[in-house]
Amino acid sequence: MLKQATRRTTLQVEDRRSVLLAARARPAKDVAKEGHEQFIRNALKDRLGWPRREPASEQLKTAAREMAAALVARDKERGIALAAREAAVAQGIADNV
């Protein structure tokens, strides 16, 4: 007799944590190909055992949106800091001329 696998429908803290760690480790070129929210949504579906083609539940969409917002904010802060650093270097070079 075949045993049918049951799919989980509830996200657990461990699911969120592992997906968030994977999303944080992605290089910028991967983020450019597939945005944070879509990556997180697909990774959560994988953790729950759902096919990617199946529509996400509202719980999953909300979790992906929240986690992606935190990553987008982090990326913006990094971009601002990098721009400020580049401007300081450019100013330093201009001052030395």
C-alpha positions in Angstrom: 0.0 0.0 0.0 1.3 3.4 -1.0 1.6 6.0 1.7 0.6 9.5 0.6 2.8 12.3 1.9 1.0 14.9 3.9 1.8 18.5 3.2 2.3 20.9 6.1 0.2 24.1 6.0 1.6 25.9 9.0 4.9 27.8 8.9 7.2 27.2 11.8 9.8 29.5 13.2 12.5 27.1 12.0 11.2 27.4 8.5 11.3 31.2 8.6 14.8 31.2 10.1 16.4 28.8 7.6 14.8 30.6 4.6 15.8 34.0 6.0 19.4 32.9 6.4 19.5 31.5 2.9 18.0 34.8 1.5 20.5 36.9 3.4 23.4 34.9 1.9 22.4 35.5 -1.7 24.7 37.6 -3.9 23.4 40.8 -5.5 23.4 39.2 -9.0 21.0 36.5 -7.8 18.8 39.1 -6.1 18.7 41.0 -9.4 17.5 37.9 -11.2 14.8 36.9 -8.7 13.6 39.4 -6.1 13.7 38.7 -2.3 10.0 38.1 -2.0 9.7 35.5 -4.8 12.8 33.7 -3.6 11.5 33.5 -0.1 8.0 32.4 -1.3 9.5 29.6 -3.3 11.9 28.5 -0.5 9.0 28.4 2.0 7.0 26.3 -0.5 9.9 23.9 -0.8 10.2 23.7 3.0 6.5 22.9 3.3 6.6 20.3 0.5 4.4 22.3 -1.9 4.9 22.4 -5.7 6.1 25.8 -6.8 3.4 26.1 -9.4 0.7 25.9 -6.7 -0.6 29.3 -5.5 0.8 30.4 -2.1 -1.5 30.7 0.9 -2.1 34.1 2.5 0.0 33.1 5.5 2.9 32.2 3.2 2.5 35.4 1.2 2.4 37.6 4.3 5.5 35.9 5.8 7.4 36.3 2.5 6.4 40.0 2.2 7.5 40.7 5.8 10.9 38.9 5.4 11.5 40.5 2.0 10.8 44.0 3.4 13.5 43.5 6.0 16.0 42.5 3.4 15.1 45.3 1.0 15.6 47.8 3.9 19.0 46.2 4.7 20.0 46.5 1.0 19.0 50.2 0.9 21.0 51.0 4.0 24.0 49.2 2.4 23.5 51.1 -0.8 23.3 54.5 1.0 26.4 53.6 3.1 28.3 52.6 0.0 27.4 55.8 -1.8 28.4 57.9 1.2 31.8 56.1 1.3 32.3 56.6 -2.4 31.4 60.3 -2.0 33.9 60.6 0.9 36.6 59.0 -1.2 35.9 61.2 -4.1 35.9 64.3 -1.9 39.2 63.1 -0.4 40.7 62.8 -3.8 39.4 66.2 -4.8 40.8 67.8 -1.6 44.2 66.3 -2.4 44.4 67.7 -5.9 
